[in-house]
Amino acid sequence: MTTQTIRVIDSHTEGEPTRVVIDGAPALGQGTAAQRRDAFRRHFDGFRSAVCNEPRGFDAMVGALLLPPNDPRAIAQVIFFNNVGYLGMCVHGTIGVGETLRHLGRIRSGRHRLETPVGDVTIELAADGSIAVENVESWRTQKDAVVETRHGKIAGDVAWGGNWFFLVQAEQHRQELSASRIGELTDCAWAIREALPRCGITGTDGAEIDHIELFGPPRTVGADSRNFVLCPGREYDRSPCGTGTSAKLACLAADGKLRDGQSWRQESILGTCFVGSVRSTARGVIPTVAGRAWITAESTLLLHESDPFREGIRR
């Protein structure tokens, strides 16, 4: 009987977990991050499931496959994935990757480029331990799009922040953004997601909107907004969601409510915060989102040949 070993480093970014695979990944050949992600999805999806799903992971786990860069000016290439599939970009995961590389002694304070399937991003490690991510260009495609759900009609904005989001002000459906109401918030957000394709609401070129973001007033002193973000695998983001914050910043800028360089403090459902700002482009903005990550474990995952759940318990 053979046993496959996978070396990982776990961290959390403002409460949301990241599992970085640093050894034992399948060979994906040469190419861009998007090309390697597609090869990963076609040929090695069981590896994704084994890393993120039970019994080795859990539904909120986000994986990051660390690969050699295609461009030597970048420090690494990263493919993000979760319990049900693949993510274009993941800001909290990028912060986790940055902290993991710092923990391994591979990078120090300063600016570093990472390749992702949706474009290159830059991380900047500060002396205080925070990591800022200059994300891919973000923009809004629809404002006040109306979706008919089992909870009634709900209006929201469609925006790209590295993933596609539908952004909703929570007072429309009288939902209190409290950690004690995770079940109700999940049900409401999932109802919105299920209704979007029925109502013909998509991202550009018919792209699926797989993240739902509810907003309300903050509870932390100094924060500007509080959110609840439901991710593609029907699990909520423990952090303020970096790609979701990017999408929010793009909407604020489009409405003239956020100037270039102005800070926006986005609070999560758990009360943790990201600090964001933007630089305007012709189409939208280049967002920068900063937060902290903490290393929680160094582990070796074991995939026994005889294990019926070698590839995880799939969702």
C-alpha positions in Angstrom: 0.0 0.0 0.0 1.4 3.4 -0.9 0.9 6.7 1.0 1.0 10.1 -0.6 2.4 12.9 1.5 1.5 16.6 1.1 3.3 19.2 3.2 1.1 22.2 4.1 1.3 25.4 6.2 -1.9 26.6 7.7 -2.7 30.2 8.6 -5.7 32.4 9.2 -6.2 35.9 7.9 -8.4 38.0 10.2 -10.2 34.7 11.1 -10.4 33.0 7.6 -8.2 30.0 7.1 -5.6 29.4 4.3 -3.8 26.1 3.7 -0.7 26.6 1.5 0.6 23.5 -0.3 4.4 23.8 -0.3 5.3 20.2 -1.3 3.7 17.1 -2.7 1.5 18.8 -5.4 0.9 17.2 -8.8 3.1 18.2 -11.7 1.1 20.7 -13.8 3.6 21.5 -16.5 4.6 24.9 -17.7 2.3 27.8 -18.3 0.4 30.7 -16.9 -1.5 30.4 -13.6 -4.7 30.2 -15.6 -3.4 27.4 -17.8 -2.1 25.5 -14.8 -5.4 26.0 -12.9 -7.2 24.5 -15.9 -4.8 21.5 -15.9 -5.3 21.1 -12.1 -9.1 21.1 -12.5 -9.1 18.7 -15.4 -6.7 16.1 -14.1 -6.2 16.5 -10.3 -9.5 17.7 -8.8 -9.2 14.9 -6.2 -6.1 16.6 -4.9 -8.1 19.8 -4.3 -10.8 17.9 -2.5 -8.3 15.9 -0.3 -6.6 19.2 0.8 -9.8 21.2 1.6 -12.5 18.8 2.5 -13.1 16.5 5.5 -11.5 14.5 7.0 -8.4 16.7 6.5 -10.0 20.0 6.0 -13.4 21.6 6.5 -15.8 23.7 4.4 -14.3 27.1 5.1 -10.8 26.0 4.2 -9.2 27.8 1.3 -6.3 26.1 -0.4 -3.4 27.8 -2.1 -1.1 25.8 -4.4 2.3 27.4 -4.5 4.1 27.0 -7.8 7.2 28.4 -9.6 6.4 31.6 -11.4 6.1 31.8 -15.2 7.7 35.2 -15.1 11.1 35.3 -13.2 10.2 38.8 -11.9 7.5 37.2 -9.7 8.3 35.3 -6.5 5.6 32.6 -7.1 2.5 31.5 -8.9 -0.6 30.7 -6.8 -3.8 28.8 -7.6 -6.6 29.2 -5.1 -9.3 26.6 -4.5 -11.9 25.6 -1.9 -14.3 22.9 -0.9 -16.2 22.9 -4.2 -13.9 24.3 -6.8 -11.5 27.1 -7.9 -11.2 30.8 -7.2 -10.0 33.4 -9.6 -8.3 35.4 -6.9 -8.3 35.4 -3.1 -7.0 38.4 -1.2 -7.2 36.8 2.3 -5.4 33.8 0.8 -2.8 36.0 -0.8 -2.1 37.6 2.6 -1.8 34.1 4.0 0.6 33.1 1.3 2.7 36.2 2.0 2.8 35.3 5.7 3.7 31.7 4.9 6.6 32.8 2.6 7.8 35.2 5.4 7.6 32.3 7.9 9.6 30.1 5.6 12.3 32.8 5.2 11.7 33.1 1.5 10.8 36.8 1.5 11.3 39.8 3.7 9.6 43.2 4.1 9.0 45.0 0.8 7.0 44.6 -2.4 6.7 41.2 -4.2 4.8 40.1 -7.2 2.6 37.0 -7.3 0.9 35.4 -10.4 -2.7 34.4 -10.1 -5.2 33.0 -12.7 -6.8 36.4 -13.1 -3.6 38.5 -13.3 -0.6 39.5 -11.3 -0.9 41.1 -7.9 1.6 42.7 -5.6 2.0 42.1 -1.9 3.8 44.5 0.5 5.0 43.3 3.8 5.1 46.0 6.5 7.3 46.0 9.6 4.2 45.9 11.8 3.3 42.5 10.4 0.5 43.6 8.2 0.4 42.7 4.5 -1.1 44.9 1.8 -2.3 43.3 -1.5 -2.6 45.5 -4.6 -5.3 43.5 -6.3 -6.3 43.1 -9.9 -8.4 45.9 -11.5 -11.9 45.9 -10.1 -15.1 47.5 -11.4 -18.9 47.5 -11.3 -21.0 46.3 -14.2 -24.6 46.8 -12.8 -26.1 49.1 -10.2 -29.4 48.2 -8.4 -30.1 45.1 -10.3 -33.3 43.5 -8.9 -33.5 39.8 -8.2 -36.7 38.0 -7.2 -36.1 35.6 -4.2 -38.2 33.6 -1.9 -37.6 36.5 0.6 -39.0 39.0 -2.0 -37.3 41.4 -4.4 -33.8 42.5 -3.5 -31.6 45.0 -5.3 -27.9 44.8 -5.5 -24.8 45.8 -7.5 -22.8 43.4 -9.7 -19.0 43.9 -9.4 -15.7 42.2 -10.1 -13.0 42.2 -7.5 -11.1 39.1 -8.6 -14.3 37.0 -8.3 -17.9 38.0 -9.2 -20.0 39.6 -6.4 -23.6 40.6 -5.9 -23.5 43.3 -3.2 -26.7 44.0 -1.1 -27.5 46.5 1.6 -28.8 44.3 4.4 -31.6 46.7 5.6 -33.6 45.7 2.4 -34.4 42.4 4.0 -34.2 43.4 7.6 -31.3 41.1 8.4 -29.1 42.0 11.3 -25.4 41.3 10.5 -24.6 39.5 13.7 -22.5 36.3 14.3 -25.5 34.9 16.2 -27.6 35.0 13.0 -25.2 33.1 10.7 -27.9 30.6 9.8 -30.4 33.2 8.7 -27.8 35.2 6.8 -26.6 32.1 5.0 -30.2 31.2 4.0 -30.8 34.7 2.7 -27.6 35.0 0.8 -28.0 31.5 -0.7 -31.5 32.4 -1.9 -30.1 35.4 -3.7 -27.4 33.3 -5.3 -29.9 30.7 -6.5 -32.2 33.4 -7.9 -29.5 35.3 -9.9 -29.3 32.9 -12.9 -33.2 32.6 -13.0 -33.3 36.4 -13.3 -30.6 36.5 -15.9 -28.1 38.4 -13.7 -24.5 37.5 -14.4 -21.1 38.9 -14.6 -19.4 39.8 -17.9 -20.0 37.3 -20.8 -22.4 35.4 -18.7 -20.0 34.6 -15.9 -21.6 33.1 -12.8 -21.9 35.3 -9.8 -20.8 32.9 -7.0 -20.2 35.3 -4.1 -23.0 37.2 -2.2 -22.1 40.1 0.0 -24.5 41.7 2.5 -23.6 45.1 4.1 -24.8 46.9 7.2 -23.6 49.4 9.8 -20.3 48.7 11.5 -19.9 47.7 15.2 -16.1 48.3 15.5 -15.1 51.8 16.4 -13.5 53.4 13.3 -14.9 50.9 10.8 -17.0 52.1 7.9 -19.1 49.1 7.2 -19.8 45.5 8.3 -20.3 42.6 5.9 -21.4 39.0 5.6 -20.0 37.2 2.6 -21.2 33.8 1.4 -18.6 31.9 -0.6 -19.2 29.4 -3.5 -19.3 26.4 -1.2 -22.1 27.8 0.9 -19.7 28.7 3.7 -19.3 32.2 5.1 -16.1 34.2 5.0 -14.7 34.7 8.5 -12.6 37.7 7.3 -14.0 40.8 5.6 -13.3 39.1 2.3 -10.6 40.8 0.3 -12.0 40.3 -3.2 -15.4 41.4 -1.8 -13.8 44.5 -0.2 -12.3 45.2 -3.6 -15.7 44.9 -5.3 -17.2 47.2 -2.6 -14.4 49.8 -3.1 -15.1 49.7 -6.9 -18.8 50.5 -6.2 -18.0 53.3 -3.8 -15.6 54.9 -6.2 -18.2 54.6 -9.1 -20.7 56.4 -6.8 -18.2 59.1 -6.0 -18.1 58.1 -2.4 -14.4 57.1 -2.2 -11.5 59.2 -3.4 -8.2 57.9 -4.6 -6.0 57.2 -1.6 -8.9 57.5 0.9 -9.0 54.6 3.4 -12.1 52.4 3.9 -12.2 50.1 6.9 -14.3 47.0 6.2 -15.4 44.9 9.2 -16.2 41.2 9.0 -19.1 39.4 10.6 -16.6 38.4 13.3 -15.5 42.0 13.9 -12.1 41.8 12.2 -11.1 44.5 9.7 -9.4 45.0 6.4 -8.2 48.5 5.4 -8.7 49.3 1.7 -8.0 52.2 -0.7 -8.1 52.7 -4.5 -6.4 54.1 -7.5 -8.7 55.1 -10.3 -8.5 53.5 -13.8 -10.5 54.2 -17.0 -12.8 51.2 -16.2 -12.8 51.1 -12.4 -10.1 51.0 -9.7 -7.0 49.2 -8.6 -7.8 48.3 -5.0 -5.3 47.8 -2.2 -6.5 45.8 0.8 -4.4 45.2 3.9 -4.7 42.9 6.9 -2.9 40.4 9.1 -2.3 36.7 9.0 -1.1 34.3 11.6 0.6 30.9 11.1 -1.4 28.2 12.9 0.2 24.9 11.8 2.9 23.1 9.8 1.5 19.7 8.8 2.0 16.7 6.5 -1.2 15.3 5.1 -1.3 11.6 4.5 -3.3 10.1 1.6 -3.4 6.3 2.1 -4.1 4.2 -1.0 -6.7 2.1 0.9 -8.5 5.1 2.5 -12.1 5.4 1.1 -11.8 9.1 1.7 -8.3 9.6 0.2 -9.7 12.4 -1.9 -11.9 13.8 0.8 -15.6 13.8 1.4 -16.8 15.7 -1.7 -19.5 18.3 -1.6 
